[in-house]
Amino acid sequence: VVSVEAGGVVKAAGLGEATIRLELDGAADTLTIAVVEPPEGQIAFVGLREQREEGGSGLPLWIISADGRELRGPLYGHASNPSFSPDGCRLVVQETSWLRRIDVQTGYGPVIFDRSRPGPPVWAPNGERIVFSAAAQTGFEFFSIQPDGSDLRLHSSLGERKAIRFDFFPNSKSVLLEHAILDSVETGVSHTDLYELDLEIGAARPFFSRPSADEAFPAVSPDGRLIAFAGPVEAGGEAYMVHILGPDAVPRLLTHPSRIVVTQQHPWGAPASAGGPAFSPDGGWVAMRWNRDSRITEVRTDEQGERFAFKNTLGEIYVMRTDGSHPVRLTHFFATSQPDWGPVCRGS
């Protein structure tokens, strides 16, 4: 019922549980695995084949099939924070000072916004608008444009309250955003809560928060029933993990801290973590950037002479069911931005 191809791809005759018998030099063992339908669609992300010491304003754009069998790219060399159109045929990406629309087949496309240093863009579920935040003299403001770059609209001004990452609710009229809350004027310490912003009237209201703990990189399932976000396991924690928030408003961990203790941070300052969740088009899976099984790049010695593993903290692309089961690692190089999951393009 089960065969293993070169490269470790497992094929099975049917769904359910399957047993693999392993034999080596006369020793034998068995392994029971779960056989599930692979997820469908395509996942866009920005990443590097080799870790580097300094960040940049844009890195190569890649697209990988949700079952991990096909990797395309680099499609474009200076992108970040991709967002699919509802039909999966186009992407909008953020660059240093503008937004660009890219055809997923050719990897090319025009600049559609080139003012005010826009933040990460998100394509509305109905396909009619692309929304993004931008820093203005009065603080952060939310704008939208049509996919061709026309009809610029200002929807809301949040003042000095920082709000960069967000995702649409299914109605295409409101978004769920991370909202910076100042904890102390003296120290400048703040944390981010989740707020819902009505784009039609420009009003924001609290959606979910935990005392002095971040909720960042929010994602909304296509039916609006589930929310995914990245945040520490507890207040004050450094390692971000992905949480799922259901109708009961009780968050549960979808990922767990790495099994390898990381005592050295990457020069970019990112601790070991999981983040940037994105739901599959059918809402049954979540993609994310996670460094659970990332390679150990080298072994170092600290000031006390003790050796420790220095591990890639940028993470790679994983998918898993929304109940936390069946985690699958899709990439084997460094993902540096939040992925987005779209349907397979059926157009010409």
N, C-alpha and C positions, 0 to 999 in steps of 0.2 A: 504493500500500500504506500510505501514511502521510498523515494530515491533522493539522493543528494547530488546536485550538479557541482561542477567545478565552480569555485567561488562561494560555495556554501548555501546556494538557493535550494530550499526544500520543496519538492513537489509531492503531493499526496493525491490519492484517488478520491477521497471524500473528506467532508468536514467532520470535526470531532477530535478525538484523541488518537494519536498514532504512536507506535513504538519503533524506535530505531535501535538496531543491534550494532554495537561497536566492537570490533576485534582488532587487536594489535599485538603482534609477537606472542600469540597463544593466549593472551588475556582477553576477556570479553566482558562487556557490560551493556546495559540497556538504558535508553533515555526515552521518557515519555514526553511528547510535545503536544501542544494544542494546534489544530489545523483550523484556520479561520479564512473567510473570504478576504483577500487583500483589499485595502482601500482604493478608491478610484480618484482620479483627478491629477493635478500637477501642483507642485510646490515651488514657489520662487523665493530665492534668498540671495544674499550677498556674502561672498566668502573668498578665502584664500587657500590655495593648495599647500602653502608653507607659511608657518607663523612668522610674523615680523615684529620688530621692536617698536615701531612707531605707527600711530594711526594715521588716517588720511580722510579726506572729504568724500571719497567715493572709491569703491572697490568693484571687482568683477561681479556681474549678475549671472546667476545660474538658474536653470529650471530642472527639477528632477521629478520623474513620475512618482506618484504616491506609493506605488509598490516597490520603488527603488531600482527598477530594472533599467531605466533610461535616464541618463544625465546629459543635459545639453548646455553648452556654454564654453567659455564665457560669451554671453550674448551682447553685453555692453560693459564698458570698462570703468565707468565712473558713477555708479549708482548706489543708492541706499534706500531702504524702506519701501520695497515694491508692494503694489496693491493691484490685484487682478480686476478687470472688468467682469461683469456678471456672466458673460459668455466665454470667458477664459481666453479670448483671442488677443487682448491687449493688456498692457501693464502701464501704470503710472509710477514713476520713480522720482525720488528726491535727489537733486544734485546740490552743489555748493550754494548756488544762489538762484536756482530755478527748478521747475518741474518739467519732466519730459514724458511724453506718451510713447510707448514702445510696442511695436508689433511683435508678438511672441514667436512668429515664424521667421522673421527677417532679423530681429534684434535692432531695428532702426525705427526712428520716429522723430517728430518735431518737438521743440520746446513749446510748452503751452502756457507757462507763467514764468516771468523773469524779474519779479520785483519783490522787495521786502524780505528776502531770505526766508522762503517758506519752510515750514516744518514738514514732518511725514504726511503724505497725502493718503486719503482713503476714498475708494470708489463706492458710491452709493449702491445698495442692492438693486435698485430699479434702473441703474445705469445712466441716469440723467445728469448727475452732478458729481464732481470731485471736490471733496472738502479738505481743508488744511488749515493749520494755525500759522500765524506769522507774528513776529515781534514788531510792535509799533511803539510810538512815543508814549502812548497811554498804557502800554502793557501788551498782553497777548490778545489777539483778535482772531475770530474764526471767519474764514472766507470760503466761498465755493465758486467754481467755474463749470461751464459745460465741458465735455471731453475734448472739444476742439480749442479750448482756451478762451472762449468768448463769455460774455455776460458775467463779469465779476460781481459778486454780491458779498456784502459784509453782514454776517449773521449775529455776532455777539462780541462784546469786548469784556474780557475778564479782568481788566486792570492789571495790577502787578502779580496776580495769582497765576502761576505758571501752569499751563495745560498744553502738553505736546502730543501724547499718545492717546488714541481714542479709537473706537469702532462704532459702526452703525447698528442701531436696532433695525429689525426687519422692515419697519414702516418707512424707512429712508427719510424720516422727518426729525429724528432725534439721534443723538450719539451718546455713548458712554465714554467718559474721559477720566484720566488721572488728573487730580486737582491738588496743587500744592497748598498745604495748610501750615502756617507759621506756628511753631510750638513756643518759641522764645524770641522776643525782640532783642534781648541782650546778646544771646549767642547766635542768633540767626538760624537755629536748627529748625527744620521743617520736616513734614512727612506728607505723603500723598494719599488722598482718599478718592473714592469713585463717586463721580457726579453724573447726572443725566442732564444733557443740554438740549433743549428744544430749539431747533434751528429756525423754526418759523417765527417764534416770538422772542428768541434770544435769552430765555430765562434758564438758569441752572439750578438744580435742586440736589441735595445729598441723596446718594443711592446706597452706598455701603461703606463702612469704615470699621477699623479696629483701633483701639487706643494706641497711639504713637507707633503704629506699624504701617509700612508702605503697602499700598495696593497699586501696582503699576502694570503697564502693558495690557490693558483690558481687551478682551475679545468676547464677542456675543455670538452665540450659536445661531444658525439660520432661522430657527423657529423662535428665538428669543427666550427659551426656557433655561438655558445654562449660560453662566458667565465664567470665563477663565481669566485669571490675572496672576501676575508674578509678585511675590513679596516674601519677606522673611518668615520663617516658621514661628518666631516669637519676636516681640518688640525688642529692638536693639540688635537683632541678628544681622549678620552680613550676607550669609548665603541665601540668595533668593531661590524659592521653589515655586512651582506652578500649583495653584489652587483652583478648585472647581466650586462654583457657587450655584446651587440649585434653587428651586422654588421655595424651599424651607429656609433660605437665607443663612444656612450654616455652611461655612467653607470647609472643604476637606482637601487634604494634600493629594495631588495627582502624581507628583514626583517627590523623591526623598533625597537627602544630602548624599553626596558622593561617598563611595566606600573607601576612597583613598583620601587621607587627610591632607589638605593643602595648607602648607605653612608659609608659602611664598605667593604673593599676588603677581599677576601679569603686569608688565610695565604700564599698561593702559589703566590699571587700577581696578579692574573688575574681579571680584572674588569668585570662587567656585560657585556656580549657580545654574539654575534653569530659568528660562524666561521666554518672552516673546511668543505666547501661545497664539495659534490660529486654528479655527474649526474647519473641518472638512465640509464640502458642500452639502452632504447629507446629515451633518451634525453628529455623526457617531464617533468621530476620531478627532484628535487634537495633534497638531504639529507644533514643535517648539525647538528652541535652541537649548541644548543641554550638554553638559560635559561629564555625564555619569561614567562613561567608559572611554573617555578621551585618552589618547596615548600619553605616556610619561615621556616628556621630551629629554630629560636628563636627571641625574641624581646630583644634588648639591650638598654642601657642608655649611652649616650655620656657624654663628660666632662662637658657640660653645663646642664646636667640633663634631656635632651630631649630623649624620646624614639624613636627608629627607628627599622625597620625590617631588620634583618640580613638574607640574602638569599643565597642559594647555587649559586655560580657563575661559577661552572664547566659546567653546562648545561646538557641537555638531548638530545636524538636523535629525530629530527623532519624531516618530509618530506613535500614538498609543490610543486605545479606546478611552472614551470619556469616563469609564469606571476605573481607569488606571491599569487595566490589563493589556497584555500583548504589546509591550514597548518594543519598537523596532528601530534600530539605528540605520538611517538611510545614507549618510555621507561619512566620508573618512578624511575630511579636511576641515578647515576652520570656518565656521559660520559666524559672521560678525554683526548681523542685524536680524530684526524680527522677520520671520518668514510669513508668506501669505499662501493660502491654499485656494485654488480655483478649479473649476471644471475643465475637462479637456476641450480644447477649441475644436468645434465641428465645422467652422467656416472654411472658406477656400484659402 
